[in-house]
Amino acid sequence: MPETAPQTHTRGFIIPIGGAEGRGKKSKILSRFVELCGGPDARILVIPTASLLNETGPLYQELFESMGANSMCVPIEKRDECFNQETLRVMGRSTGIFLTGGNQLRLSTILGGTPVAKLIRDLNADGVHVAGTSAGAAIVSEHMIAGGRSGSSPRESGVELVPGLGLTNRVIIDQHFNQRQRMGRLLAALSFNPFACGLGIDENTAGFIGPDGNMEVVGGGTVTVVDPSGLRHSSMSHVRRAQAVTLIGLKLHVLASGAHFNIETREATID
């Protein structure tokens, strides 16, 4: 569950990015994140745990520094490193946390249930902004999509769900959405948990989710929102393995840059 924000603080933004957001100084999504974190006063902590490439974390650190922010990379590669007091101290000074892309299961198995995961939740509740790209986007919610079938239709056994960081329990996120045809697995995930909304985020696209639940779409693609609050029928409970699933009563929004969706009220709007 998300941590409760102290009455004296405003919760930080949650910013899931669909991947391939561009690593140049002109990246609209990353520059917006830097500005939100304080611009020249920003202290952005990069956590590259999801990636197996040694250069991933330093590349983002250099990019944020080229945008005028202060940045540090903390390469947490083993679970016992999540108990390091110096790491926790450094994290506590950040104004923004950035989770890189890579393998979702590395994030959940290394960070999940550790002091680092708890501190990320605490810091976000205390006003620190948390962004993640690709795998880093998937893990910000309570339920994380770790894998599944590509394709447009939901199927039994079509998605693998594991616990995420739990910064919000209002959404389930999938990334590289239209590029990798992931509507089917997002729908399958929602059939298991129709309390949450589904956010299918395209590459070079992000949802900036504010403390009031209002999400603004930023970037060159779309965020596909699937709202299951009106779901009247689901066959997921009785279909056989790999069979197609019937879902009746879903609401769909396709939102490009500048459009908004409130994850609390379930209302979509445009500027």
Secondary structure per residue as TSV (DSSP state, phi and psi in degrees):
chain	resnum	aa	ss	phi	psi
A	1	M	-	360.0	145.7
A	2	P	-	-62.1	145.4
A	3	E	-	-69.1	149.3
A	4	T	-	-79.7	129.2
A	5	A	-	-71.6	134.6
A	6	P	-	-58.9	149.1
A	7	Q	T	-62.4	-24.7
A	8	T	T	-87.8	-2.4
A	9	H	S	-127.7	155.6
A	10	T	-	-102.4	133.0
A	11	R	-	-57.5	146.0
A	12	G	-	-75.7	165.2
A	13	F	-	-70.5	151.7
A	14	I	E	-115.1	126.8
A	15	I	E	-130.0	86.9
A	16	P	E	-78.8	132.5
A	17	I	E	-118.1	137.1
A	18	G	-	-75.7	2.7
A	19	G	S	100.1	164.7
A	20	A	-	49.8	46.7
A	21	E	-	-82.3	-2.9
A	22	G	-	87.8	135.7
A	23	R	-	-115.2	31.4
A	24	G	S	-101.5	165.9
A	25	K	T	-63.2	-18.8
A	26	K	T	-94.6	9.4
A	27	S	-	-60.9	114.1
A	28	K	H	-63.1	-38.1
A	29	I	H	-69.3	-49.3
A	30	L	H	-70.1	-36.4
A	31	S	H	-66.8	-35.0
A	32	R	H	-65.1	-40.1
A	33	F	H	-62.6	-45.7
A	34	V	H	-59.9	-45.3
A	35	E	H	-60.6	-42.5
A	36	L	H	-63.0	-35.9
A	37	C	H	-79.4	-5.3
A	38	G	T	125.4	4.4
A	39	G	G	59.2	-123.3
A	40	P	G	-66.2	-17.2
A	41	D	G	-95.4	1.8
A	42	A	-	-69.3	144.0
A	43	R	E	-126.0	97.1
A	44	I	E	-101.8	124.6
A	45	L	E	-99.5	123.1
A	46	V	E	-98.4	124.4
A	47	I	E	-114.4	105.1
A	48	P	-	-96.3	28.0
A	49	T	T	-55.1	-37.3
A	50	A	T	-66.1	-24.6
A	51	S	-	-91.9	144.0
A	52	L	-	-94.1	-0.8
A	53	L	-	-95.1	124.5
A	54	N	T	-63.5	-25.5
A	55	E	T	-84.3	-11.3
A	56	T	H	-59.9	-52.6
A	57	G	H	-61.1	-51.9
A	58	P	H	-59.0	-33.8
A	59	L	H	-62.2	-44.8
A	60	Y	H	-68.4	-37.9
A	61	Q	H	-58.8	-48.3
A	62	E	H	-62.1	-38.2
A	63	L	H	-64.7	-46.9
A	64	F	H	-63.4	-36.7
A	65	E	H	-67.4	-34.9
A	66	S	H	-67.7	-20.7
A	67	M	T	-89.4	3.9
A	68	G	T	98.3	0.5
A	69	A	-	-92.0	160.9
A	70	N	E	-87.2	137.3
A	71	S	E	-146.0	151.1
A	72	M	E	-142.4	141.8
A	73	C	E	-103.5	130.0
A	74	V	-	-116.9	98.0
A	75	P	-	-80.9	84.5
A	76	I	-	-82.8	108.5
A	77	E	-	-113.5	-13.4
A	78	K	S	-131.8	150.0
A	79	R	G	-61.5	-36.5
A	80	D	G	-68.8	-18.0
A	81	E	G	-70.4	-17.7
A	82	C	G	-73.3	-6.3
A	83	F	G	-104.6	5.3
A	84	N	-	-72.7	121.7
A	85	Q	H	-66.7	-32.5
A	86	E	H	-67.2	-39.7
A	87	T	H	-60.0	-44.6
A	88	L	H	-65.7	-36.2
A	89	R	H	-65.3	-44.9
A	90	V	H	-62.8	-43.4
A	91	M	H	-59.3	-38.1
A	92	G	H	-65.6	-14.7
A	93	R	T	-95.3	-1.4
A	94	S	-	-80.0	153.7
A	95	T	S	-105.6	-11.3
A	96	G	E	-152.4	145.1
A	97	I	E	-124.0	132.1
A	98	F	E	-121.7	122.2
A	99	L	E	-101.9	120.7
A	100	T	-	-77.8	173.9
A	101	G	-	-82.1	176.2
A	102	G	S	145.2	-124.6
A	103	N	-	-109.7	118.5
A	104	Q	H	-56.0	-39.9
A	105	L	H	-68.0	-26.4
A	106	R	H	-64.2	-40.0
A	107	L	H	-64.7	-47.8
A	108	S	H	-70.7	-37.2
A	109	T	H	-81.7	-27.1
A	110	I	H	-89.9	-43.6
A	111	L	H	-92.2	-29.5
A	112	G	T	-57.0	129.6
A	113	G	T	74.6	12.9
A	114	T	S	-104.1	168.8
A	115	P	H	-58.1	-30.7
A	116	V	H	-64.5	-46.0
A	117	A	H	-61.9	-43.6
A	118	K	H	-64.6	-40.1
A	119	L	H	-66.5	-37.6
A	120	I	H	-59.6	-43.5
A	121	R	H	-63.7	-44.5
A	122	D	H	-62.6	-44.2
A	123	L	H	-65.4	-41.1
A	124	N	H	-62.5	-41.1
A	125	A	H	-64.4	-26.0
A	126	D	T	-92.4	3.1
A	127	G	T	113.1	-1.0
A	128	V	-	-82.2	134.0
A	129	H	E	-85.5	136.7
A	130	V	E	-122.2	120.1
A	131	A	E	-118.2	149.7
A	132	G	E	-147.3	141.5
A	133	T	E	-112.9	139.6
A	134	S	T	57.2	-115.2
A	135	A	H	-58.2	-35.5
A	136	G	H	-65.1	-24.8
A	137	A	H	-77.4	-40.3
A	138	A	H	-61.6	-33.4
A	139	I	T	-84.8	-7.9
A	140	V	T	-69.2	-23.0
A	141	S	B	-88.1	172.3
A	142	E	S	-68.6	-40.8
A	143	H	E	-108.9	123.6
A	144	M	E	-110.6	133.6
A	145	I	E	-78.5	117.7
A	146	A	E	-100.4	-14.9
A	147	G	E	174.5	176.4
A	148	G	E	154.3	-179.0
A	149	R	-	-79.8	142.7
A	150	S	-	-79.5	161.5
A	151	G	S	127.4	169.3
A	152	S	S	-92.1	-16.4
A	153	S	S	-111.2	142.7
A	154	P	-	-75.0	143.9
A	155	R	B	-138.4	152.0
A	156	E	T	-60.9	138.6
A	157	S	T	64.6	21.6
A	158	G	-	-88.2	-2.1
A	159	V	E	-148.9	148.2
A	160	E	E	-114.1	122.8
A	161	L	E	-113.2	138.1
A	162	V	E	-136.8	164.3
A	163	P	E	-65.7	140.3
A	164	G	-	-102.8	-163.9
A	165	L	-	-72.2	-26.2
A	166	G	-	78.5	30.3
A	167	L	S	-68.2	-24.6
A	168	T	B	-149.0	146.7
A	169	N	S	-111.5	12.4
A	170	R	S	-89.0	-15.5
A	171	V	E	-137.9	156.7
A	172	I	E	-118.9	133.0
A	173	I	E	-114.4	136.0
A	174	D	E	-127.1	149.5
A	175	Q	E	-123.3	171.8
A	176	H	S	48.9	42.7
A	177	F	T	-66.1	-63.9
A	178	N	T	-75.6	-28.9
A	179	Q	T	-62.8	-31.8
A	180	R	T	-117.1	14.6
A	181	Q	T	51.2	66.6
A	182	R	-	-109.2	18.3
A	183	M	H	-60.6	-42.2
A	184	G	H	-59.0	-44.8
A	185	R	H	-74.8	-29.4
A	186	L	H	-66.9	-42.2
A	187	L	H	-64.0	-39.2
A	188	A	H	-62.5	-41.6
A	189	A	H	-62.2	-40.2
A	190	L	H	-70.7	-28.2
A	191	S	H	-66.1	-27.6
A	192	F	H	-81.6	-27.0
A	193	N	-	-141.3	73.8
A	194	P	T	-73.5	1.2
A	195	F	T	-67.9	-36.0
A	196	A	S	-90.7	157.3
A	197	C	E	-89.4	151.0
A	198	G	E	-97.0	132.8
A	199	L	E	-117.6	109.9
A	200	G	E	-98.5	108.4
A	201	I	E	-105.9	123.3
A	202	D	-	-71.7	165.6
A	203	E	T	-63.7	152.3
A	204	N	T	53.7	37.5
A	205	T	E	-144.5	144.3
A	206	A	E	-140.9	155.5
A	207	G	E	-111.2	115.7
A	208	F	E	-91.2	100.5
A	209	I	E	-95.6	113.0
A	210	G	-	-82.7	174.1
A	211	P	T	-63.7	-20.1
A	212	D	T	-89.8	3.7
A	213	G	S	88.7	-2.9
A	214	N	E	-80.8	125.3
A	215	M	E	-106.3	127.5
A	216	E	E	-105.2	133.4
A	217	V	E	-86.0	131.2
A	218	V	E	-131.7	135.3
A	219	G	E	125.6	-171.5
A	220	G	S	-93.8	-6.9
A	221	G	S	-113.0	-147.0
A	222	T	E	-131.1	159.3
A	223	V	E	-109.9	119.5
A	224	T	E	-90.4	118.7
A	225	V	E	-103.8	124.3
A	226	V	E	-112.5	115.1
A	227	D	E	-103.3	110.6
A	228	P	-	-94.0	13.8
A	229	S	T	-63.2	-24.2
A	230	G	T	-99.1	13.8
A	231	L	-	-61.2	119.2
A	232	R	-	-103.2	-22.1
A	233	H	E	-150.4	136.2
A	234	S	E	-138.5	131.8
A	235	S	-	-94.4	7.2
A	236	M	T	-58.5	-32.3
A	237	S	T	-72.2	-17.3
A	238	H	T	-131.8	4.0
A	239	V	-	-78.5	158.3
A	240	R	-	-82.5	167.1
A	241	R	T	-54.3	130.2
A	242	A	T	72.4	2.1
A	243	Q	-	-74.9	154.6
A	244	A	B	-68.5	150.7
A	245	V	-	-114.3	138.0
A	246	T	-	-93.3	129.5
A	247	L	E	-131.4	121.5
A	248	I	E	-120.5	128.6
A	249	G	S	107.1	10.4
A	250	L	-	-74.5	151.6
A	251	K	E	-116.5	137.7
A	252	L	E	-124.2	134.8
A	253	H	E	-126.8	140.8
A	254	V	E	-119.0	114.9
A	255	L	E	-119.0	124.0
A	256	A	E	-97.4	179.6
A	257	S	T	-53.5	133.0
A	258	G	T	96.0	-17.4
A	259	A	E	-79.6	160.0
A	260	H	E	-129.6	151.9
A	261	F	E	-144.8	129.8
A	262	N	E	-95.9	117.4
A	263	I	T	-75.0	-10.1
A	264	E	T	-90.0	-48.2
A	265	T	T	-90.6	-14.3
A	266	R	T	64.6	32.5
A	267	E	E	-106.4	133.1
A	268	A	E	-103.3	137.2
A	269	T	E	-142.1	166.2
A	270	I	E	-125.9	155.7
A	271	D	-	-65.3	360.0
